[in-house]
Amino acid sequence: MPPQISIVVPVFNEADNVDPLVREILQALRDEPRPFELVLVDDCSTDATWDRITAAARADARVRGLRHARNRGQSAALWTGFRGSQAPLIATLDGDLQNDPADFPALLAQLDKFDLVCGVRARRRDNVLRLISTRIARWANRAALGSVFQDPGCGLRVFRREVLDGLFAFNGFHRFMAVLVHGGGGRVGEVPVNHRPRIAGVSKYGVWNRAFRGLFDLVGIAWFQRRRIHPPGVTGTPPAAGPQVR
């Protein structure tokens, strides 16, 4: 039976996190009645990440790996996973084990009411630098986009595949998914989720590639939101009266 849920996880130099991540995801979905697949997308890691993914795929048929030939960033890895999966429902989380896979069932349960459900990290377990950059980004989103979403940067999300019809791939799109889906008329919900400190590996984000680049992206997203064409109500002509010409 084909999978009904695709869990897409972008990873880059996360060799020590691959095995525990796979175990936790499979354990979190042990009671899920629908078949699912776990798609790990390696963004051209330089450590043993791909070897660990390959071993995990050999050990469990639900696990698949995709690998970039060149490093393209988190957004590109997510988009590769979306295009390389087929399930009608898609779930995402970061590959550093800071997101808790145990939150997936609660998010999936909300898809009867929403098209996209995003996690909200109620208690952030990050260093001061990341917390400051996140606050700057959140303030900028509200100021430039009128965004009311609490945690647009959270990697824990579940959504219907149709959501992708209203999105386009660009570097950083994952930070604006809630805004873009909502702006296109989609129903977006938020659910509080757990957040954990990083135990292994090194963060790939700093002030420049989080806050400053995010501020630059805001200009483009704000322009798009203002220029977006919303489907208007359309009325067709009535059927012709009288006999039909054959």
Buried (B, 14 or more C-beta within 10 A) or exposed (E): EEBBBBBBBBBBBBBBBBBEBBEBBBEBBEEBEEEBBBBBBBBBBEEBBBEBBBBBBEEEEBBBBBBBEEBBBBBBBBBBBBEBBEBEBBBBBBBBBBBBBBBBBBBBEBBEEBBBBBBBBEEBEBEEBBEBBBEBBBEBBEEBBEBEBBBBBBBBBBBBBEBBEBBEEBBBBBBBBBBBBBBBEBBBBBBBBBBEEBEEBEEBBEEEBBBBBBBEBBEEBBEBBEEEEEEEEEEEEEEEEEEEEE
